[in-house]
Amino acid sequence: IGECGLDYYRLTDPPKEKENQQEAFEVQIGIAKDLNKAMMMHCRPSKSTDDAYEEALRILSTYDNLPPRIFHFYVGSLAITKKLVESGAYFTFGGVITFSRDYDEIIKYIPLDRILLETDAPYVAPTSYRGQRNEPAYSVETAKKLAEIKGISYEQVVEQTTANAVRVFKIKLK
């Protein structure tokens, strides 16, 4: 179920918009629970904060037996990352990690069995494709950079992130 979550980045009427988003988020959580489907979380905090992640975590903590929660295009601080890892969350990373070092510390902290790869197409293509439309095939570059950051092999990243996706999304492989 996605993209569900909270986006506090460009609010024009913060109290009302936050309330509306939180209400919609709770409906989306209910749908995910009813269908037992993973939630692809879009949380975008206001500048220089973790507010959307903190609020999402607070709301999610009021529910039992939630399906997997995946925070896509993750940009949280190490402090909120620790809380989200403890809560059982998953995280996705895309092409931005190939040209920005802002994510390295977070990626090193998150266990590999909680990371998935994404394109977030059509934007944020990896370094060698910057300025072009992002494509799923470019995830190879993201996987290579993830391996470099974590100090492990590309093959380990591919094997584990694939296993994570299979588990989280209940993909049946032949």
Secondary structure, 3 states (H helix, E strand, C coil): CEEECCECCCCCCHHHHHHHHHHHHHHHHHHHHHHCCCEEECCECCCCCCHHHHHHHHHHCCCCCCCCEEECCCCCCHHHHHHHHHHCCEEEECHHHHCCHHHHHHHHHCCHHHEEECCCCCCCCCHHHCCCCCCHHHHHHHHHHHHHHHCCCHHHHHHHHHHHHHHHHCCCCC
